[in-house]
Amino acid sequence: MSVEGWALLLVVAFLIGYIMGHRLGVIEGYRHGAVFSPIELRRRTLERGRCVICGAPVRGVTQSEAVGDTGCRNAD
């Protein structure tokens, strides 16, 4: 096999690896975001004192507490 053949094979192998890795990375990133987003919404709600989805005020929770009823119909 000539040098050009090896170079072409190397470029094709690199592109296939890149495409597969990119696809798997996008899938894994989507899964990570789906797991992380409820936690992040809860954190923002507790920090601001209002639900970030519907704007309902937080009931019965001080800012230092990390548990309690937010009063939001959409949080659960």
N, C-alpha and C positions, 0 to 999 in steps of 0.2 A: 504494500500500500504506500502511496506517495505521501509527501508532506502535506499536500493540499487535502488529501483524503482524511488524514488524521486531524487536521485543523477543522475541517468541516464536521467530522464526528464529534470533536470536542465542543464546538459551538452548539451543535444540535443537542448534545447531552446537557450542556449548561442551560439552554433554553427550556428543555423539558423539566429539569430540576427546578428552575426558577418558577415556571408556571405552576407546577404541583405545589411547591412551597408557598407561593402567593395564595393559591386557592385554599390550602389548609390553614394558613394564617388568617384569612378573612373569616373562615368558619369558626375558628377558635376565638377570634376577637368578638364575633357576634355572641357566642355563648358566654364569654366573660362579661360582656356588657349586659346581657339579660340577667345574669346572676347579681351583678354589682349595682344595677340601677335602683332596685327597691331599697337597698341599704342607703344609697346616696340620697334618695328622695326623703327617706326618714330622717337622716342627719340634717338636711337643709330645713325640713319642717320644724324640727326641734330647735335649731339655731335661730330661726326667724320668728318663731312663735305663731306662725300661720302656715297652713297647708299650701305647698307650692302648686298643687293641682287645682283645688277649688277655692282657696283663700280663707277657709274656715279657721277661726282662732283655735289654738291649742288649749285644751281644757285639762286642768288638774296636773300639769307638768311644769316643774321649774326648769330653767335652762340647764342646771347642773345634772338633772336626771336624764337618763337615756331610755327610760321605759315609761309607759303610760298610754292613756287614750288620747289620740290627737284630735278627736272630734271630726275627722274627715271621713266622709262616706267612701272615698276612692282609695284610701291608704291601704286597705287590706286586700 
